[in-house]
Amino acid sequence: MQDARLKRVMFRAHHMGSNENDILFGDFAEKYLPRLTPEQVERFETLIAENDSDLYDWVTGKRPAPAGLDHDVMDMIKAFVQSEAART
């Protein structure tokens, strides 16, 4: 995968808009982005383009994610968020 693309996605994940999402999605990207397939990176990019408050609600389980966004990467992020919450 292109280094420039991964750097752009990493930057975007760390600069989502809200501090909560900057931390959640930035930390997720740090840990998992290098291991994602190109298709998963594309799904991650699509997710982080969504509205901040919607994303937060979806990954924390406050509201279900729309069917089109409820996929393997969303599952990975939800599991990551739950594991991070368990550590605090």
C-alpha positions as semicolon CSV with decimal commas, in nm:
position;residue;x (nm);y (nm);z (nm)
1;M;0,000;0,000;0,000
2;Q;0,117;0,351;-0,069
3;D;0,297;0,516;0,222
4;A;0,148;0,853;0,128
5;R;-0,205;0,713;0,151
6;L;-0,140;0,552;0,490
7;K;0,011;0,875;0,620
8;R;-0,292;1,071;0,501
9;V;-0,533;0,825;0,662
10;M;-0,329;0,825;0,984
11;F;-0,331;1,204;0,996
12;R;-0,705;1,214;0,934
13;A;-0,766;0,955;1,207
14;H;-0,579;1,174;1,456
15;H;-0,765;1,490;1,348
16;M;-1,130;1,391;1,341
17;G;-1,273;1,701;1,505
18;S;-1,363;1,589;1,855
19;N;-1,102;1,495;2,113
20;E;-1,278;1,167;2,184
21;N;-1,269;1,056;1,822
22;D;-0,914;1,188;1,774
23;I;-0,805;0,956;2,053
24;L;-1,021;0,654;1,964
25;F;-0,966;0,654;1,590
26;G;-0,608;0,779;1,610
27;D;-0,508;0,510;1,856
28;F;-0,691;0,247;1,651
29;A;-0,508;0,361;1,337
30;E;-0,172;0,352;1,515
31;K;-0,231;-0,006;1,621
32;Y;-0,412;-0,155;1,321
33;L;-0,369;0,057;1,008
34;P;-0,039;-0,103;0,899
35;R;-0,202;-0,448;0,919
36;L;-0,523;-0,371;0,731
37;T;-0,576;-0,489;0,377
38;P;-0,621;-0,221;0,109
39;E;-0,995;-0,294;0,111
40;Q;-1,011;-0,252;0,489
41;V;-0,819;0,076;0,466
42;E;-1,078;0,194;0,217
43;R;-1,361;0,099;0,455
44;F;-1,178;0,277;0,740
45;E;-1,143;0,591;0,523
46;T;-1,514;0,578;0,448
47;L;-1,592;0,553;0,819
48;I;-1,374;0,844;0,927
49;A;-1,542;1,063;0,665
50;E;-1,871;1,028;0,856
51;N;-2,006;1,276;1,109
52;D;-1,807;1,278;1,435
53;S;-2,101;1,243;1,671
54;D;-2,254;0,962;1,466
55;L;-1,923;0,775;1,460
56;Y;-1,882;0,808;1,833
57;D;-2,233;0,678;1,896
58;W;-2,180;0,383;1,662
59;V;-1,844;0,269;1,798
60;T;-1,950;0,308;2,161
61;G;-2,275;0,119;2,102
62;K;-2,506;0,409;2,180
63;R;-2,670;0,360;1,842
64;P;-2,638;0,088;1,580
65;A;-2,428;0,167;1,275
66;P;-2,609;0,184;0,941
67;A;-2,604;-0,147;0,756
68;G;-2,364;-0,018;0,490
69;L;-2,109;0,078;0,754
70;D;-2,152;-0,224;0,980
71;H;-1,864;-0,437;0,854
72;D;-1,541;-0,601;0,967
73;V;-1,357;-0,273;1,025
74;M;-1,645;-0,135;1,232
75;D;-1,634;-0,456;1,437
76;M;-1,260;-0,411;1,488
77;I;-1,306;-0,053;1,603
78;K;-1,589;-0,146;1,841
79;A;-1,375;-0,423;1,994
80;F;-1,085;-0,178;2,025
81;V;-1,306;0,080;2,197
82;Q;-1,438;-0,182;2,439
83;S;-1,087;-0,303;2,523
84;E;-0,972;0,055;2,580
85;A;-1,272;0,123;2,805
86;A;-1,193;-0,189;3,007
87;R;-0,841;-0,058;3,070
88;T;-0,963;0,268;3,224
